[in-house]
Amino acid sequence: MAHSARPSLPPGVVTGENYRRLVATCCSEGYALPAVNVVGTDSINAVLEAAARNRSDVIIQMSNGGARFYAGEGMKDQHRARVLGAVAAARHVHTLAAAYGVCVILHTDHADRKLLPWVSDLIDESAVAVRETGQPLFSSHMIDLSAEPLDDNIAECARFLRRMAPLGIGLEIELGVTGGEEDGIGHDLDDGADNAHLYTQPADVLRAYNELSPLGFVTIAASFGNVHGVYAPGNVKLRPEILLHSQQAVAEATGQGERPLALVFHGGSGSEKHQIAEAVSYGVFKMNIDTDIQFAFAEGVGGYVLENPEAFRHQISPTTGRPLKKLYDPRKWLRVGECSIVSRLEQTFADLGATGKTVASP
């Protein structure tokens, strides 16, 4: 990507040219942002708090299941729940992000063929938002057709990017499959660590870049052995050098500098620090982290429950006769979970070199 002077952007959700400028800054300065999957206001607020505390920008993203959960499991129409949940979450972030003093990239996660209507409806919602506010709801959307033939993957992504680009929305495309599973999207590791499908070919990256970048802003999730979830040592073999080879192939063909691609690292949970650093050095600006954040929240809440068992079985303590409301008040244990997320993300910002790097204007 082209290097430019460090921008100073208004805090809040970045879209359009400001989104491009933030990504370009990450790539040119050699750091990346955590992309955190959220499912409700608690996780969104914790991510914003963590970003503000670490003076870093951040990526907030929703999977289809997270969006559906945000709308409420009582909503019977699951497609409508996915759309309305994503819209409601986006509006929540737009409302609060600037007050935290950082820039936020708002993104939707994996959408395979059956979820394309979800992305399509969200684009329509952003078109309405642009007319009303001048800004789309989301910075970018991901389309994951990596299990399909490359021709079909690129053609479908091009069709969507033609609709998204005029609204100021970027596209993330997946090339090569990410192992594991997340909200029904993913692939089993049935071939073990040497599954060739887990490694993207640089020629495919070059072709996708050549065909899509003239249409709008595109980022690329090139698989280098990464998987969703956390697996036992030895079961997953990351090969970050594949990202370097992709950068070299595009740089040589286009003459657009040493690191022309904005790359994405899926399945960052459980990865070793040296592998994260290597991937970032090859032009990764975004690392997805979901499983570790889920565990951090559960660990915090679970520890609180274990420390206060009476409060989760009785309203009045059978041993002291005192009311336990102050302990079982949801704000108490939800806050413990939020703080656990904030603590875990502090480590991630540091691992990605993002601490103190916000481009948000004071």
TAGIVEN-V387607 format. One record per run of one state. SS is the DSSP state (helix for helix, strand for strand, loop for the rest). FROM is the first residue (numbers start at 1). TO is the last residue. If there is no record, write none. Layout:
SS,FROM,TO + SS,FROM,TO
This chain:
loop,1,8 + strand,9,9 + loop,10,11 + strand,12,13 + loop,14,15 + helix,16,29 + loop,30,32 + strand,33,37 + loop,38,40 + helix,41,53 + loop,54,57 + strand,58,62 + loop,63,63 + helix,64,71 + loop,72,77 + helix,78,100 + loop,101,102 + strand,103,108 + loop,109,112 + helix,113,133 + loop,134,139 + strand,140,143 + loop,144,149 + helix,150,167 + loop,168,169 + strand,170,175 + loop,176,178 + strand,179,182 + loop,183,184 + strand,185,187 + loop,188,191 + helix,192,194 + loop,195,195 + helix,196,198 + strand,199,199 + loop,200,201 + helix,202,212 + loop,213,217 + strand,218,222 + loop,223,223 + strand,224,224 + loop,225,226 + strand,227,227 + loop,228,240 + helix,241,254 + loop,255,262 + strand,263,265 + loop,266,272 + helix,273,281 + loop,282,283 + strand,284,289 + loop,290,290 + helix,291,307 + loop,308,308 + helix,309,312 + loop,313,315 + strand,316,316 + loop,317,322 + strand,323,323 + loop,324,324 + helix,325,328 + loop,329,329 + helix,330,351 + loop,352,359 + strand,360,360 + loop,361,362
